[in-house]
């Protein structure tokens, strides 16, 4: 005769119906017997031998023994779950059959019962299990979050073995947002790390690219024939080659702002986009996680933010603000030139870092919903959801991110616009010199009336950064709004370029290249939306996305060919001095030609007039009809330098001056215009 074991559920004896050497059938205690609250929860099963002897491990004992299920048996989960039924909702017995997709299930007990989230299963009681593509910290939270793209690859739903949210292969952490050991992230997808040799090979490729670019630039500058017979053009060509390299990096930075995932993108296109993102200090193509995982979670943010804040501090101090003006006046002289150069290089650094610092700054201050047991909805860092928003680890980088957004992303464009505008609006000689200074470091791209186009470009970058961060949630509305905003901003900037044609003659090659890049940006934004439709909505096939991505790859390679041609045009093709007549390096202090700064089109619009009576000009720069010396004395103190840019609004006047000798030649006026110009 087989003696049946003792069985208890939650400490309450169960009624044994039958047993054999391998099986036992019993009836669990009732809800009334076991629970004194509505939310009774899980209870384990204890099985022990009837004589009360527990196995000690001795081989000569045939009797005795003890089992705790789950834990020491093949039963999965947390045990038997007891709960009261929610009135007006489907029975928990039916809702527990999640494979049937039963509707009308509830979360909670008693008065707290509420309909189950449509992105989760509710098998009864205070339990909510996420569907594929969603995540929760615990089944009792009662809230599920959509995982980052590709959500259905990252998050596999609820694991009945581990009784927790299950991440896909290679993913781990809160919202399955991080890559597991042995994996690295590339365009939102965790890929298995290559061998050690393969990882080193990728780093070697990156270094080789940098070295090759340096060698090409050096050889081109050394053997360029542009300046043959024109030694004064040699530094000009050198400057343009450097400007070409910096401008190319700035253009490539845009693509990191419209590319976040590549679920169905063709591998070749994804690889090209990933390598292009290096221009924005995003080294995913190299797979840095494959080398070390012991670095600080916010190491890149700390490095970028600290360098930007130091640059902003130096910029403020070198500009004579915050009580430093008197100190700078004392240090002027030989130090003044070095100070202006320092400020200029800070300009270059600030512009080059504008895209990565704005993106990282926005990401460091943005927090998203997550959840933990007993806390309901909680906020975690967007850039690294494994850390609580404004928690111990996140608070310092969040504070730095706010400072960078205020000082660099917002204040720097406004401040630089005011400074540059002031030197273009005012007409004194010192501001003309500062104008050349700004052209040297801000770029010599645009005609003087269109100095603000650089700030329009920074505004475009700011918009792309904000949509990339704050509209990153994988829902249809956010993705549509992001596509519309990005497309509209790019179209507006492109329209300005087409309408104004603001580039100076020697920078006109940038016009077709920039338009081509902007068009490619729009296509990459559309590709991002197609990836969303494929991965999240299942509305299009993988083949459509791959085909579109191959089209982008062809256009991207065409752009690289266009870049190569433009580099040859800038460095190698022979061009006369007249081609560079608007270049800032040919404009010297104390010898500024009024007509040389005008474009050919603007110069052709100046009226060719027949002049009447002559007008005398004093050495102070005032003009008076018929040598009226009494008027000269009255107006001498108001006179300003005649040199500078001649605007077409000067009443049909044509002024010819020689500022180097301070001798004014002749100024005449139209008989139809009784106004004077200086």
FIZA-680714 format. One record per residue: x, y negated, z negated of N, C-alpha, C in turn. Coordinates in steps of 0.1 Angstrom, whole numbers, plus 5000, padded with zeros to 4 digits. Atoms other than C-alpha are relative to their C-alpha. Layout:
N
XYZXYZXYZ ...
% end
This chain:
678
500850125000500050005000500949885000 499350125000501349665010499549904990 500450115009501349404983500149875007 500050134993500349064997500749904991 499250105007502548764988499049904994 500750125005501448464968500249895009 500050124991500548164990499349884993 500650135005499947804978500249905011 499950124991499247494999499849884991 500050125008500147174982499950034985 500149955014500347374949498750064996 501349945002496847504952500050145006 499949874995496547884956499050025012 500949974988495148004990499450144999 500649875000492748294994500550095011 499449904990494448595010498850095005 501049924993492248775035500650145003 499449874997494649045047501549975002 498650014998498349115050500650135005 499249884995500849355066501549974998 498650035002504549385067500549885008 499650114991504749115094499149884999 500950114999501648905090499249994987 500950035011499448745064498949905005 501150094997496048585069499449954987 500650065012494748335044499249885003 500950124999492248055039500649894992 499450115007493647715030499049944990 501050065009492147525001499249895007 500850104994489347285008500549864997 499650145002489746905010499749964986 500450045013487846874978500950054989 499149945009490047114960501449944999 498650054999493346964972500249854999 499850144999492746594977499149924990 500850095008491646324953499949865006 500050134993492146044979499650035014 500349974986490946005015501250035008 498849984992494445975029500950104992 499349895008495646315016501450035006 498749984994498446365041500450155002 499549864997500746665048500350074987 499749915011501146965025500750125005 499349884996503647245028499450134994 500549875004503047615025501150074992 499149925007504847814998499650144999 500249855000505148195002501050074991 499149935010506648404974499550154998 500349865002506748774965499050014988 501049995010503948894942500550024986 499449985013506248994913500649884994 499450125006507548644910501550005001 498550004999511148754917500449935013 499550074988513048524940501450065004 498849944994515848654962501249934995 498850075005519348584948501150035010 499049984990521248714978500750144998 499449875003522149054963499450105010 500549914990521949334990499350124995 500749885006520649594966498649974995 501450035004517449404959499150005012 500949994989514649504982498849914998 501150095003512049294964500449864997 499750145003511848924957500149925012 500050094988511948624981499149884999 500750135001510648274987500149935014 499950084987509748075019499249874998 500650135000508847715023499849965015 500350034986507047625056499249875000 498849994991507847415075501349984992 498750025006511447425068500850135001 499349875000512347795063499350105009 500749914991510047935089499949945014 500050044986509347905126498949895003 501150104998506347665121500649865001 499550144997507047315135499149904993 500850115006505846985121500349984985 499950045014505346865085499150084991 500949925008502747115073498649985003 501550024998498947125069499749854997 500450145002497446775073498550004996 501450025005494346685052499649865002 500550134999492246385060498550005000 501450024999488746255057499649965014 500450034987486846215089499449865001 500550134997486145865103498650015005 501349994995482445805107499849935013 500350064987481245735142501150035011 498949974991484445875158500150155003 499849864996485446205174500750074988 499549925011486246485149501650025002 498549974999490046525141500350145005 499749874995489746895150500149995015 500050014985489046785186501249915004 499050104996491446485186501450064999 498749945001494346715175500450085012 499749944987494146885209500449905010 499750124992496046605225500250035015 499949964986496546805257498749985008 501350014994492846755264499649855002 500350154998493046365263498749964995 501450035006490046345240499949854997 500350145002488446005238499249984987 500850035012486845835208500750034987 499249965012489645925184500349874992 499850125009490345695154501450014992 498850015008493345585134499549944986 500350055013492945545096499050094993 501049935008490545665069499049904994 501050085007487345535053499749875008 500350134994486845165059501049945009 498950044992490145125076500150065014 500049934987489245335106499849905011 500150084988489745175140500450085012 499749924988489945295176501550025002 498649974997493145455187500549915011 499350084989495645255208499950085013 500149934988495145345244501350065005 498749954997498845415247500550104990 499649915010498845665219499050114998 500949895005497245985205499849984985 500350005014495445985172499350134996 500649865003494946345159499250004987 500850005012493146225128500849944988 499350065012493946025096500949895004 499150114997496645775094501250055008 499049954991498545915123499849955015 500150054987499345765157501350045007 498849954993501645935182500149945014 499950084987502945735212500050105012 500049934988502445855247501449975007 498850024993505345875272500149855005 499750144996506945535278499849904988 500250085012506145415242500750054989 499149965011507845425209499349954987 500450055013506945395172501050054990 499049955010509145415141499550114992 500649905008506645635123498650015003 501449984996503245785129499049934992 500950075009501745595100499949855002 500050144998502545255113498749955007 501350044993499445245136500349905011 499750094990501245055163501150065009 498949954991503245155194500549895009 499350104992505644945215500450065013 499549954987506444985252501549995000 498550004999510045075258500549915011 499450084988512344865280500050095012 500049934988512444965316501450085002 501249934996512545235327499450074988 500649965012510145305299499850154999 500449865000509045655309501250095001 498849935001512645765312500649994987 499550025013513745615280499250074989 500849955011510845725258499150115005 500749884995509346075261498850034992 501249985008506546025236500350064986 499949955014506046215203500650145000 499449865002508246515193499350074989 500649925010506346785175500950084992 498949925007509546955165500649914989 499350095010511146645148499049914993 501150095005507846465141500549855000 499650144998509246135155500049975015 500050034986509445945187501250065007 498949934994511546125212500649925012 499350084989514145945235500450105011 499549924989515146075269501550034999 498649965000518546225276500949875002 499150114999521245965270499649874993 500550125007519045715251499850034985 500149985014518845655214499649864994 500350125008517945395187498649955001 501350065000515045165182499549975015 500550024987512845155213500850085011 499149924991515345405228500849905009 499450114992517145085239501550015002 498549994999520745195234500350135007 499549884993522845455252500650094989 499549915010523745765232501550025003 498649974998527345885228500350075013 499749944988528945985260499249945012 500850064989526645755281500449855000 499850144999527045395293498849945008 501250064994524345145305500549935013 499850074987524245025342498749965005 501350054995521344805353498950074993 501149955008519144935325499950154999 500149855000519845305330501350054993 498949935007522045515307500550115009 499449904992524445715328501150074992 498949935007526845985317501349955003 498750054998530345865312500850095009 499149914992532845985338501150054991 498849955008535946165327500949884996 499150105004538745975310500749945012 499350054988540545955343499149915008 500950084993537445825360499849864994 500250125007536945555334501249905002 498850084998540545435337500149965015 500050034986540145445375499149875003 500950114999537245195372500749874996 499350125005539244955351501249965010 498950024991542144995376499449935013 500650074989539744895404499849854997 500250145004538744585385501249915000 498750075001542344485379500549985015 499550014986543244555416499249895007 500750104993540444335428500549864997 499550135005541644045407501449975006 498650024995545244095418500049975015 500050024986544344125455499449865004 500550144997542243805454501049904997 498950095003545143625438501050005011 499049994989547543755464499549935013 500650064988545243655492500049855000 500050155002544743305479501449945001 498650055000548543265473500550005015 499549994987549443385508499449915010 500750094991546843185525500449854998 499550145003548042865507501449995005 498650014996551642945515500149995015 499850004986551143015552498949935008 501150074994548142795559500649895010 499550104990548642575590499249885000 500950125000546042325581500849874998 499350125004548642085566501349995008 498850014993551342135592500149865006 499950134995552641795601499249894992 500850095009550341645574500350044986 499649965014552141695540499049954990 500950065010549541475523498750094999 501249915001546841745531500350134992 499749885007548742025513499350024987 500749995013547441955478498550015002 501450004997544041895494499550145003 500349864997543942245509500050094988 499849925012545142395477498849984991 501150035008542342225458498750075006 501249944994539742345483500050154999 499949865002540942705480499650044986 500449975014540542695442498549974999 501450035001537142525446499250125007 500749894994536142805470499950124990 500049895009537043075444499049984989 500950035011535242905416498549995004 501450014995532142825437499450145003 500549874997531943185448499650074987 500449945013531943305412498749954995 501250065005529243055403498850055008 501149954992527043175432499750154996 500349865004527443545422499450024987 500650005013526443465387498450015000 501550004999522843415399499450145000 500649874998522343775406499750084987 500249935013522743895370498749954994 501250065006519643675362498750065006 501249954994517243855385500150155002 499849854999518544215381500150064986 499949945013517744405350499850165000 500249864999516844755362500150055014 499949944987517444985391499550145001 500649865001515145285386500050075013 500149944987514545355422500949945011 499150074991517245135438501050105005 499049914994519545315462501449984992 498750015008522845405444501049905005 499050094994525045205468499649864997 500450135003522944895463500149974985 499850025015522944935425501449984996 498650025003526644975425500549865004 499650134996527144655445499549894990 500650105010524744455422500750014987 499349995012526444595392501449945000 498650064999529944495403499949855002 500250144998528644155413499749934986 500450055013527344105377501349974991 498850035007530944095365500349855000 499950155000530943725375499449944989 500750055012528543675346500550064987 499449945011530843855322499250134995 500749885003528644165324500850125006 499049904995531144455327499350145000 500649865000528544745330500650095010 499449914989530144865362501250084995 498849935005533244955343499750104989 500449905010531345135315500849984987 499250025012532944975284499750094988 500449915011530945205261500850135000 499349884999532945495274501450004994 498750025006536145355259499949994984 500050025014535045255224498649964996 501350035005531845235204500149944986 499850065013533345085173500049854999 500050155000533244725184498749944994 501150065005530944475169498849995010 501249994991527344495183499849875007 500250134994527444115191501449945003 498650054998531144085200500049915012 500050094988530543935235499349874996 500750125004528043685220500949914992 499150085008530543575194501149945008 498950054992533343535219499549885009 500550104991531243335244499649874992 500550115007529543115218501149924993 499050075007532643025199500849925010 499250074990534542925231499249885005 500950114995531542715243499949894989 500250105011531142535209501349924998 498750075001534942455208500149905012 499950094988534642315244499149884998 500950115003531642105234500649904990 499450095010533441965204501149925006 498950074993536541875225499449905010 500650094990534241715251499549874993 500550115007532541495225501149914995 498950075005535841395209500749925011 499350074989537541315242499249905007 500850104993534641105253499849874992 500050125008535140855225498749984992 501250015008531840925207500450044985 499949965014531340995170501249924993 498950085007533740705159501450035005 498649974995536640835181500449905010 499650094989536640545205501249914997 498950085004539040325185501350095000 498949915001541340625180500550025015 499649974986541340695218500649885006 499450124994542040335226501549984996 498750005004545140355205500950105007 499249894993546240675222500149995015 500050014985545740545257501449975005 498750014995548640505280500350135007 499649874994550540815291499150114995 500949905005548241015268498650005007 501350024994545140875286499850105012 500149914988545841075318499850144996 500249865005546241395299498650024993 501349995006543041325280498950015010 501049994989541041265312500150145006 499849864994542541595326499450104991 500649915010541541775294498550005001 501450014999538041645297499550065013 500449944987537941745333500050155000 500049865000538942095327498950064991 501249965008536342115300498750005008 501150004991533842015326500050135008 499949884991535042305349499650124991 500349885008534842555320498650004996 501450005005531442435308499150045012 500949974989529942465343500250155004 499849864997531542805349499450094990 500649925010530242935316498549974998 501450045003526742785319499150115001 500949894999525143095332500150104989 500049905010526443355308499749944986 500350055014526143125277498649974999 501450025001522643025285499250134999 500749875001521543385291500250064987 499849945013523243515260499449924988 500650085011522043215239498550034999 501549975000518343285250499850144994 500149865005518843655243500250014985 499749985014520243605209498949944991 501050065009517343385196498650075003 501349944997514543595212499950134992 500349885008512943865190498850075006 501149924995510544145200499350084989 500749925010507944355182500650144999 499749865003508944675166499150044988 500849975012507544855135500850104991 499449905009508545045104498950034990 501049965010506545235078499949904989 500350085012504945015052500249855004 499850144996505844695072499249965012 500850034989503544715101500949945012 499350064990504644495130501249934995 498850075004508244375126500749955012 499250064989510644175148501450054999 498649964998513944295161500749925010 499350084991516644135181499850055015 500349964986515944145219501350065006 498749954994519644185228500450134994 499749875006520044475204498950034989 501149985009516844605189500350094988 499649935012518744815164500149914987 499950095011518944505142498849914998 501250085003516144315125500349865004 499950144997515443965137500449924988 499550095011517343715116500550084988 499549925011518644005095501549964997 498750035004522044015079501050005012 499149994989523844115111499649905011 500450084989521743915135499949854997 500250145004521343585116501249915005 498950094996524943445123500049985015 500050024985524743515161498849935004 501250084996521243375162500249854998 499750145003522443055146500949945010 499150054989525243025171499349995013 500850004988522843105199499249875001 500850125000520542815189500949885003 499150124998523542575187500550005015 499550004986524742685222498949955009 501150044992521242645237499849854999 500250145001520942295223501249925006 498850084996524542165229500450035015 499549974986525442345262498950015010 501149984990522242455279499149885003 500950124998520242135273500849874999 499350135002522541855260501049985011 498950024991525441915284499549955014 500550064987523441875317499549864999 500550135001521641575304501149894998 498950095003524741415290500949975013 499250014988526741485322499349925011 500850084991523941345343500149854997 499950145004523941025324501349945003 498650054997527740985326500249995015 499750014985527941065363499149895006 500950104994524940845371500549864997 499550135004526540555352501149955009 498950044991529640555374499649995014 500550024986527640585406499149875001 500950124999525240305397500849874998 499250125002527740055384501149995011 499150024989530139895408501449954997 498750055003533239805389501150105003 498949914995536639945398500350124991 499749895009537040155367499050115002 501049904997533740335374500350075013 499649944987534940395410501150114998 498949905003538040565396499450124992 500649885007535940775372499150085009 500849934990533740865401500850115007 499149914995536741025417500450114990 499749905011537541195384498950104999 501149905001534041355382499950085013 500049924988534241455419501150114999 498949905001537541635411499650124992 500349895010536141845382498650055002 501349964998532441855389499850075014 500149954987533041945425499849895010 500150114990533341735457499050045010 500949944991530241895472499149905007 501250084995527641625476500449855003 499850144998527441275490499649924988 500250075012527441005464498549984996 501450025005523640935465499450134995 500649885004523041305458500950074989 499249945011525341355428499250094991 500949935009522341495409499750145005 500349874996522141805430500750114992 499349905009524641985407499150034988 500849985012522241925378498750075004 501149924996519342065399500450155000 499549865000521442375403500050064986 500049965014521942395366498550034995 501449985004518142355361499550135006 500549874994517542655385500650114991 499449895008519942865364499350014987 500750005013518242765332498650075001 501349944998514842865346500250155002 499749864998516243205358500450074987 499649945012517743265324498850024991 501149995009514543195305499050115005 500949904996512443415327500650144998 499349875002515043695325499850054986 500149965014514743695287498650004995 501350015007511343575277498850075008 501049934992509443755305500550145004 499449874998511244085302499150114997 500949895004508344285287499450065013 500549934989507244555310498550015001 501550004996503644455317499849935013 500250054986502144365350499949845000 500250145000501244005340501449934999 498750065002504743915328500950015013 499249984988506344065359499649925012 500650094989504043875383500449864997 499750145004504543545364501549985003 498650014998508343605365500449985014 499850004986508343675402499649865006 500550134995506243355409500949894996 499250115005508343125387501450005007 498749994993511643255401500049965014 500150034986510543245436499749855003 500450144999509042895432501349914998 498850085003512242755416501150015011 499049984989514542905443499549935012 500550074989512242775470500149854999 499950155002512142425456501449955002 498650044998515942405454500450025014 499749994986516242545489499549895008 500650114992513842285502500849874998 499250125002515942015486501250005009 498849994992519042145504499749985015 500450014986517242165537499649865004 500550144998515541825534501149905000 499050105003518541625521501350025007 498749974995521541795536501049924992 499350095008523441655507501550025000 498649975001526941805513500849905009 499150084993529841595524500550095012 499649934987531441685558500950124997 499049895003534341895544499450114991 500749895008531842095522498850055007 501249964993529242145548499850155002 500149854998530142515551499250064988 500749945011528542565517498550005002 501550014997525042475531499550135005 500649874996524442795551500350114990 499649895009526243015526499049994988 500950015011524142875497498550045003 501449964996520842915516499950155002 500149854998521743275525500050074986 500049945013522543355488498649984993 501350035006519243185477498950105006 500949914994517343395502500250144995 499749875006519043705489499550024986 500550015013518143605454498550034999 501449974999514443605464499750155002 500249864996514743955479500450094988 499749925012516444085448499049994989 501150015010513643945426498850085004 501149914996511144125448500450154998 499549865003513244445445499850034985 500249985014513044405407498550034997 501449985002509244385409499650145006 500349874994509044685433500550124990 499549905010511144885407499050024989 501049995010508544795381498750075005 501249934995505644905403500250155001 499749864999507345235409500150074986 499749935012508545315374498949994990 501050025010505745175353498550025005 501349994995502645155375499750115009 500249884991503245445399499249965012 500850044989501845235427500650015014 499349984988504545285453500950114999 499149885000506845565463501549954998 498650035002510545585456500649965014 499550024987511245585494499949855004 500250154996509845225498501049924993 499050085008512045095470501450025005 498649974995515145265483500249935014 499950064987514445145519500249854998 499950145003514044785506501449974995 498750025006517244815486501150015010 498949994990519244925516500049875009 500050124993518044615534500749894993 499350105009519344405505501550035001 498649974999522644595507500649955013 499550054987523044505544500249855000 500050145001522244145537501249954991 499050045010524644135507501450025007 498749994992527544275529500149905010 499950114991526644015555500549884993 499650125007527043755529501550004997 498649995002530443885520500849975012 499350034987531443865557500049845002 500150144999530143505557500949934991 499050065010532243425526501450015006 498749984994535243565544500349905011 499950094989534643355575500249854994 499950135006534143045553501449974994 498650015006537443115535501049975011 499150024989539243135568499849865005 500350134995537542815579500649894991 499550105010538542625547501550005000 498549995002542142755545500850005013 499149974988543342845580499749905012 500450074988541442655606500649855000 499450135000543242335617498949905001 500950115000541342015610500849884998 499350125001542341665614499749924987 500250085012542641405587498649944999 501350065000539341255598498950104994 500949905006537641585587499949984985 499950015015538741515551499849864995 500050145004538141135551499149984988 500850025012535441175524500550074988 499549925011537541395502500549914989 499650095011538141245468501549994999 498550015001541941325470500649905010 499550104991542241075499499549864996 500450135006540540805478500949964989 499150045010543140625458499549884992 500450115008542640395429500749875005 499550124995542940035440500049995015 500150014986542440125476498950095004 501249934997538940245481499349945013 500650054988537540215516498550024999 501450005002533940125516499350095011 500649934989533240285550500350154999 499649875000535140605543499250104992 500849915009532840735516498650025007 501349974994529740705539500150125010 500149894991528741005559499949945014 500250054986528740985597498649965003 501450044998524940985597499649874994 500350125006524740715572500749885007 499350114994527340505590499349965013 500750034987525440535623498749934998 501350085003522340395606500249864997 499750145003524140075597499749915013 500350084988522739795621501249935005 498950074993525139655647499449865003 500650134999524339285644500949905007 499250114995525438975662500049894989 499950085012526738745635499949855004 500150144998526138375632501149934993 499050085007527938115611500850084990 499249935010530838235590499749964986 500250025014530738275553501350014993 498749995007533738205531499950084988 499949915011534738445504501149954990 499050045010536538335472500850134996 499249895004539238555458499450084988 500849935010536838635430499050095006 500949924993534638785455498649945003 501350064997531738535458500049955014 500150044986530438425492499149875000 500750135000529238075500500049955014 500150054986528037915533500849875001 499450134996530137645549501049954989 498950045009532937645523499549914989 500650085010530637505496500850024987 499249985011533337465469499349984986 500750025012530937345443499250124996 500749875003528937665446501050104995 499049915004532137855443500350004985 499750025014532937715409498950054991 501149965009529437785396499850155000 500349854999529438155407501350084998 498749925002533138255401499950104989 500049915012532438405367499050125002 500949894998529638625381500550105011 499549924988531738765410500650134995 499449875002532739125411500850055012 499249954990535039335431499250045012 500849974988533939375467500150145005 499749864996535439725471498950104996 500949895004533340045469499150045011 500949944990530440215486499149895005 500950104994528539995510498650075002 501349944999524840085506499349945012 500850054988522440045536499049894996 500950105005520339825513500649864999 499350125001522939545516499549895010 500550114992520739335538500649995014 499450014987522339425571501449945000 498750065000525739305559501150115003 498949914998529039465570501249934993 499050065008531839395545501450065004 498749954997535539435554500949954989 499250055011537939425525501350084999 498849935002541439515516500449984985 499950025015541539565478501550014995 498649985005545239665476500749875000 499350135000546439315486499149894993 500950105006543439145470499649895009 500450104990542938945502498750045006 501249974994539438925514500049955014 499950044986539138915552498949915004 501150074994535838815565498750064997 501449955002532138855556499049925007 501050084993529338755578498650064998 501449965003525538775576499249995012 501050014989522638825599499249874999 500950125000520738515609498650024995 501449975005517538695601499950024985 500049975014518638755565500749884993 499450115006519238455543500750044987 499449965013520438665513501550035002 498549984999524138715505500350144993 499549875005526039035497501449994995 498650005004529239095478500550154998 
% end
